[in-house]
Every structure is written in C-alpha cells, then in structure tokens.
Amino acid sequence: MRYHELDRSRKLIAGMWLIGIGLLLASRHVWPEILLVVGSIKLSESLFITGRERSRRAGVLLIVLGLFLSFRLGVVEILLLLGAWMIVDSLRHRSPYRKPVVDVSLD
C-alpha cells in the first residue's frame, strides 16, 4: 500500500472516531452505543485498509452485540441476525480452496 492511500484511510478512521465520540457525548449515552461506534469503525477498516479482513467479523460482532444491548433483543433475534450474516458472507466470498467446476488442467 502506498503512503498516500494509507494516509487517506487513516484520516477516514480518525474522522469516524471523532464523529462517533462527538455523537456519544451529545447523546449522553455511552454504553452500549460505544459498541456500535467501534463496530462500525472496525467494519470500515476492513473495507478500506488491505490486510484487515478479519476485523470485519469483529466489527459485525460488536454491532450485533451493541444492538442486542441497546434494543434488548432476545437470543432468537441474535441467532437470526448471525445466521443471515453467515449466509450473505458465504454467498459473497467464495473459498480460495474450492475446486473449480471444470478442471481443464488434464487436457
């Protein structure tokens, strides 16, 4: 990654932190909304910074946990949300170790 690309993504993350902390202070509710802020920042890090793909799962987990604590969701709703995320994630990303449909290397 080039320096100017890294600098742009760091500025984005820093701006998100400042906006998130500002919103938390304006609403005067820090817990559990801090989980939503950190989760959204982790999610955006995974999208904009290469090599941080694992932080996507952490971001989604923090957002789900923050929603669970904010709206007092039950276990059934959490399992439905996690199941839906796993289905969408498996449809979007194919495994690199998966066998090709047609093996043309034998010809």
Buried (B, 14 or more C-beta within 10 A) or exposed (E): EEEEEEEEBEEBBEEBEEEBEEEBEEEEEEEBBBBBBBBBBBBBBBBBBEEBEEBBBBBBBBBBBBBBBBEEBEEEBBEEBEEEBEEEEEEEEEEEEEEEEEEEEEE
